[in-house]
């Protein structure tokens, strides 16, 4: 059990892991690289920092209630935090792209994980070219 705690200790979600400025979000959106899943669209753009960074967009149009928007963001942050060690050095904007009606947390997490898997493959192709 202590091995699990130690392995997650380095996987914190720090301020340096976030996109904070509107210009950072704009740079990612204008790059026009996107991976679409069932519920999420992951926009991405390589960065020179040597680590991935995350920005989140959850529109009120898709999720009316604040507690549900917060839940979606919490799931996305936690998934990123646990997976950031295998993600390429790029800025990511995770955007909810479909209403979440009768959706479980597991479904959201699995959709985001599949987007991250595709991101790793796609970013690897870009680096190889």
Secondary structure by P-SEA (a helix, b strand, c coil): caaaaaaacccccccccccccaaaaaaaaaaccccccccbbbbbbbbcccbbbbbbbbbccccccaaaaaaaaaaaaaaaaaccccccbbbbbbbbccccccccaaaaaaaaaaaaaaaaaaaaaaaac
